[in-house]
């Protein structure tokens, strides 16, 4: 599970401060796929992410964007029209300990976007509600080993279309 930022060159920056040393997109903007990975499609959705702690903590406020799904993973990338301002330069509900100019540059000037990626094997369950779908996934989180994440996708029909290639 990766939660962080995707810069304009396709590099992933993880909020867990892990060095990923990988790209999600190539230099021409194409998605980088693993050997044998099959691209399922891209769907417009809204996503929100909660971290399961003693009580669920909202990690990413509801954010419009698109979900790209393969047969192995889902990648959500925030849309280019997500509102940004100096007080809240990101939709992540975290205190960012870098100069505001760096965040502003990444997200406003350099085309960076919030990104959430989870793999099929990290999914524990999928819950369907009237208007949304919630994916319960397990992944690393800030020195605590692994923890649970709730990725809420809406609207329901788009969310179901987004996860279909995973065959959950």
PEDA-V528468 format. One record per backbone hydrogen bond with DSSP energy under -1.0 kcal/mol. NH is the residue of the N-H (numbers start at 1). CO is the residue of the C=O. E is the energy in kcal/mol with one decimal. If there is no record, write none. Layout:
NH:CO:E + NH:CO:E
This chain:
2:117:-2.9 + 4:115:-2.7 + 5:13:-3.0 + 6:113:-3.0 + 7:11:-2.3 + 10:7:-2.2 + 12:22:-1.5 + 13:5:-3.1 + 15:3:-3.3 + 17:14:-1.8 + 24:10:-3.2 + 25:10:-1.2 + 26:30:-3.4 + 29:26:-1.8 + 32:24:-2.7 + 37:34:-2.4 + 40:69:-3.0 + 41:69:-1.1 + 43:67:-2.4 + 45:65:-1.8 + 46:154:-3.0 + 47:63:-2.6 + 48:152:-1.7 + 49:60:-1.7 + 50:150:-2.5 + 51:57:-2.9 + 52:148:-3.0 + 57:51:-2.8 + 59:49:-2.8 + 60:49:-2.0 + 61:91:-2.7 + 63:47:-2.6 + 65:45:-2.4 + 66:77:-2.4 + 67:43:-3.1 + 68:75:-3.1 + 69:41:-2.3 + 70:73:-2.8 + 71:38:-1.3 + 74:118:-2.6 + 75:68:-2.9 + 76:116:-3.4 + 77:66:-2.6 + 78:114:-2.5 + 79:64:-2.9 + 82:79:-1.3 + 85:88:-1.1 + 93:59:-3.5 + 94:92:-1.4 + 102:99:-1.3 + 103:99:-1.4 + 104:100:-3.1 + 105:101:-2.4 + 106:102:-2.4 + 107:103:-2.8 + 108:104:-2.6 + 109:104:-1.3 + 110:105:-3.2 + 112:106:-3.1 + 113:6:-2.2 + 115:4:-2.8 + 116:76:-2.2 + 117:2:-3.0 + 118:74:-2.1 + 120:72:-3.1 + 122:119:-1.5 + 123:120:-1.3 + 124:136:-3.7 + 125:136:-1.3 + 127:134:-3.1 + 129:132:-2.9 + 133:153:-2.6 + 134:127:-3.1 + 135:151:-2.8 + 136:125:-2.9 + 137:149:-2.5 + 138:122:-2.2 + 139:147:-2.5 + 141:145:-1.7 + 144:141:-2.6 + 147:139:-3.0 + 149:137:-3.0 + 150:50:-2.5 + 151:135:-2.8 + 152:48:-2.8 + 153:133:-3.2 + 154:46:-2.1 + 159:155:-2.5 + 160:156:-2.8 + 161:157:-1.9 + 162:158:-2.3 + 163:159:-1.9 + 164:160:-1.1 + 166:163:-1.6 + 167:164:-1.8
